[in-house]
Amino acid sequence: MMDYEQYVSKTAVELKPSSIRKFFDLASSMENVVSLGVGEPDFITPWSIRESTIASLEGGYTSYTANPGLLELRAEISNYLRTRYSLTYQAEDQLIVTVGASQALDLAFRALLNPGDEVLIVEPAFVSYASLVTLAGGSPVSIHTSIENGFKVTPEQIDAAITDRTKVILLCSPNNPTGTYLNEDDLKAIAEVVKKHDLIVVSDEIYAELTYDEEFTSIASIDGMYERTILVNGFSKGFAMTGWRLGYIAAPVELTKVMVKILQYTIMCAPHMLQHGAIDALRNNMDQVESMRKSYLRRRNYFVQALNQIGLECHTPGGAFYVFPSIKSTGLTSEQFAEELLVQERVAVVPGSAFGESGEGYVRCSYATSLEQLKEAVKRIERFLGAWHRPKFVEK
């Protein structure tokens, strides 16, 4: 019998499985579950996007594209970034279409990191960040944030975490899992530290279309930051296209050249027919994006109010579609809370500990589900909290 342990990569073996998937898989095996677990829009991809993709298949667009994607799509992305966020990137050599934002992050880290290079990651952070850094040979370094500051990282925290091996800082705004949004003033302060220490920023802006109280600002638009930012975005969240797996990178030419070279030897290119759907998304569906954003805003306002009233302290997220309430008052760990809530009340949430040490004592709840489902979830969570004598929620 083969001893596979001697063949398998030690780095791969030591990676932790995704806690998000763990709870999603468990919930999918149970009946009558209200799922607040997976971060995925509950909207179906707009029809014109699907129709354009069907038409591309019927037209025979099933071949490879250029490695960085269809030039027509890159031109649309260039126009979108310019008109939406005042960012100028050349379609020919500064934009790369990727298989989701996850592949974009992977390309960025592979292109930037040498063994031992440190990447600062603001926690709580999406579950894949540290693992992607590790797989690229780098060393993830966590910067912890707290609810007292709305889970915002401060320039002082960044400055204190920097060593002579620090090369990159990864920012995600709006943030997954907290929904925290870094506004222009926040980014300007962070930029000063980044420039002082000559760092590169990998900016995950996948939730850029889902900000609620302020206009979105990209750190690439801050003075002196364009040349030191790799911008990552995509179609999954804002356009309700998660299963399409289409993302993109915008960066200086010197960096995109390296990333395209890596792309040539890994994925080759994103699926041809799906890129036609993305073209339609940018040309014809911004009104649909705005409609979905307004729907999420209504749900956010309800859910934050409800959770606070039933006794789970919850800051108001500035973007994305997550709330990150504290469950410390229950005396349970994040893992215990999530497991018992699922078993006893059939409500699926993700333990905050899945997003790093600073997530312990919290759970992530996605409000990308119907308002009716959210109201049912509140009833069940309130019932679950009954043992701690929490006050009744009265909708205003």
N, C-alpha and C positions, 0 to 999 in steps of 0.2 A: 504493500500500500504506500502511495506517495506521501511524503512529508512536505506538504505545501508551504509550511511556515518558512522553510529555508529559501523559498523562491519569491515569496510575496514581499513587496516593498514595505519597509518598516514605517515609512512616512504615511503610506496609505492605511496600514493597519491601525496606526495611532489616531487617525482621524475619527472624530466623534460622529455618530449618525445624527441626522437632523431630528431634533425634538419636535419640530413642526410636523414632519411627516409621521412621526410616531403617533401623535394624537389624532392626526387626520385619518390614518389607517384604522386606529381603534374606533373612532367615531363612525367611520363608514361601515363597520361591522355591526352597528347597533341601530335600533329603530327609534323613530320619534326624537331625533337629535336636532337641536338648534345649534348649528355650527357657526362659531365666531372665530374659527381657527385659521383657515388658509386665507392668505391675502390675495384675493382674486375678485375682480368685479363681478357682480351678479347680473350685469347686463350682457346680452349677446352682442357680438361684434356687429356694428351697423351694417345694414343690408347692402349698401352700395359697395362697401369694401369686399364683402363676400362675392357680390355679383362681378366685380372687376377681376377677382381671382378666378372665378369660374370661367369667365370669358378668356382669360389668359391661358387656361388649360385647354379650352376648346380651340384656341388659336395656335396651340402647339408650343407654347413657351415652357418647355420642360428640360432645357439644356442648362449647362453651367452658365453663370454670368462671370464678368470680370471679378477677380478676387475681392476687391472692396465693394462690390455690389453694382447694380445697374446705375449708370451715370445719370439717368433720368430721375431715379429715386434720390441719389445724392444731391442732385440739383434742387429737388423739392425740400430736402432736409436743410440745405443751405439757405433757401428762401425762408423756411419756417423759423430757423434760428435767428435770422436777420430781422424779420418782421415782428417776431414774438418777443425776442429777448435782446435785440440790438447786438447780436454777435455775428461777426463776419468770418465764415469759413469757406474756403474754395472747394467746390464739389469735386474737382479733379484729383486733388492730392491731400486734402485735410479731413476727409470724411471716410469712414469705413462702416459698412453695413455688417452686422454681426448676428449670430444665432442667439438672440436675446441679450439683455444687458449683462447677464452672468458671463457670457463668453467675452463680452467687451471688457469686463473687469479682469478676467483671466488673461487676455491679451495684454492689457496694460501692465499687470504685475510681471508677466513673463518678459516683457520688453524692458522693464525698469530695473528689476532686482538681480543683484549678485548674491551668492550665498552669504547669509548673515546680515544683509541690509535690513534695517528696521523700518516698519510701517506703523505709524500711529493710527489707531482705530478708536473712534469715539464710541463708548458704550453707554447704554445698551445699543447693540449693533446687530444687523442682519446676520443670520447664522452662518452664511457662507464666507464672509469676509476673511476671517482669520485663517480658515482652511485654504482659501485661494492663495493667500500670501505664503503659507507654509508650502503648498504644492509648487510654488514658483521659486522656492529656496530662500525666501525671506523670513524674517522674525516679526510676528505681530506683537505690538505693544499696546495695551489697553489704557485708555484715559476714561476714568469713571465719571459719570454725571449723576445728578440726583433730581428728584422732583422739586426740591426747594428752589432750584434755579430753572425750573421748567425743562430739565434735561438738556440745557444748553451748555456747550463746552466754552470755557473762557480762554482768552489768550494766555493768561498766567498758567493755566493747566497745561496747555500745549508747550509753552516755553520750558516748564519744569520737566516734561517728559522727554525732551530732546537730548540725545547723546551724540557722540561723534560717529555713530553708525546709522543715525536716522537719515533716511532719504526721502520718504514719502509720508504724506498724511492723507488718509481717506476720509472724506466727508460725505454724508448722506443727508440731504435737506430737500424737501421734508423727509423726516427720518422714519425708518422702519426699525423698531417697533413703536416708538413713542409718539410719532406724528409731529415732533418738534421741528419748527421752521426757523432757519437762520436768515434774518433779514439783512438788508444792505449794510446797516451799521455793524451788525455782528460780523459779517464777512470782511468788512474793512479792517476791523480790529484783528481778526485772525490773519488776514493777508499781511499785516505788518510783521507778525512773527514768522510767517512763512518766508517772506523776503529776507528778513534778518538772518535766518538760518539757511537760506538758499535751498529750500525744499521744493519738491514737486507735489501738486495736489491731484489726486484722483477724485473727481467729484461725481458722485452717483446722483443724478437728477431725474430718476425714473418717475418720481411723483411731482415733477415740476408743474404739470397741468392741474394738480389737485392741491392748490393753496386757497385759503378761505378768507383771511383777514387782511392780507397784504399782497401786493403784486410780487410775483416770483423774481428773484435776482440770482443770477448765476455768478459764482465767484470768478469765472473767466472774464466777466465784465468789469471787475474791480481793477483799478489802475495798477499796472505792473504784474497782473496775474494771468493774462491771456497766454503769455509765452511759457508759463510754468503750470498750466492746467491741462489735464486729460479729462474731457467732459464725456460722461457716459449717460446715455438716455435710451429711450426705446418706445415701443408702441403698446406694451402690455397693459399698463395701468390706466393711463389717460384715455386710450382708445378702445379699452376692453378687448385686447388682443393677446391675452396671456398665452394661449395655446399655439399661437402663430410663431412664437420664439423669434421675434425680430427686434434687434436693438441697433445702436450705432455709437461710434466714437467720433468725437471732434477734437482735434489736437494740432499742435504745430507740425509742419511737414517733416521735420527731423525725427519726430516720434512716430508719426503714422507710417513712414517708410519701414521702420523696424517692425511695427505691428503687422503690416501687410505681409512681410516676409514670413513671420510666424504663421499667419493665417494660411499662406500657401501650402504649408506642410501639415496643417491640422484639419480644419473644416473645409478648406477650398473656397466656399462661398455660401451665402445664405440661399435657401430655396428660391429658384427663379420666379415661380408663379406667385409666391407669397409677397415678393417685393412689389408686384403689380398692385396687390391689395394695399400695401403701405403707401404707394403713390396716391391712390384714391383717398386714403385716410387723410393725408395732408392737404389734398386739394379740395375735398368736398365734405369733410365731416367735423370741422371745428365747432359747428353749432351743436352737434351731438355730444362732443366733449364737454361743452359748457352746460348742456342739459344734465349730463351725468354728474358734473361737479356740483351743481346746485342741489341735486338729489342727495349727494353725500353730505353736503353742508347741513341740510335739514336733519339728516340722521345723526350727524355729529352733535348738533345742538341738543337734540332729545336725549341721546345716550349719555353724554357727559352730565347733564342735569340729573338724569335718573340715577346713575351710579353714585354720584355724590350724595343724593338724598337718601339712598338706602344704606349709606355708610361706608362706601369704598371711595377713598380720596382719589380724585382724578383731575389732573390738569387738563386744560383745554388745548388740544393739539391744533397747530396752525396749518397742518396739511396732511396728505395721505388719507388713509381710511382706517386708522387704528386709534384706539384709546389704550392707555397703559395704567390702569388703576392699581393703587396699593392695596394689598390684601394682608398687610402686617397686623391689622387689628384682630384678625381671626386666630393668630398664633400658629397658623399653618405655613409650611414652606410653599413656595410657588408650585412645586411638583405635586405636593399633597393636595393643595387647593384644586389644581386642574384635574387631578385624577378623581377626587371625591365629588367634585361638581359634575363631572361627566357620568360617573356611576350613579349618583343619587338623583340628579336632576336632568340628565341628558342634555347638558350644555357643554359644548366643546370650546375651550380657550387654550392658549399656549402659555406654559409657565415662563415667567420672565427670565428665569435662570438660563433658558435656552439662548438668550441674547447676551450672555456674559455675566460675570459676577455681580455687576451693579444692577442687573435685572432681578436679582433675588428679592422677594417680597412684593413682586408685582406680577400681573398676568397681562398678556396681550389679547385684546378683543378686536376683531375686525368688524366694522359696521358696514361692510360692503354686502349687506343683505337687506331684505325688505324691512320697512318700519314695523310691520306686523310681527316679523320674526324677532326684531329687537325688543319689542314690548313683551313678547312671550319670554324672551331670555331674561329680562328684568324681573318678571314675576318669579321665574324659577330661581334666579340668583338670590332674590329677596327671601324666598322660602328657605333656601340653603343657608342663608345667614341667620335664620331664625334663632338658632342656638345662642347667638351673640346679641340678641335683643335689638336688632337694628330698627330704626324708625321706618314707617310706611312711606312709600313714594306716592306723591300726589302730583299728577301731571298738571303743569301750568299752561 
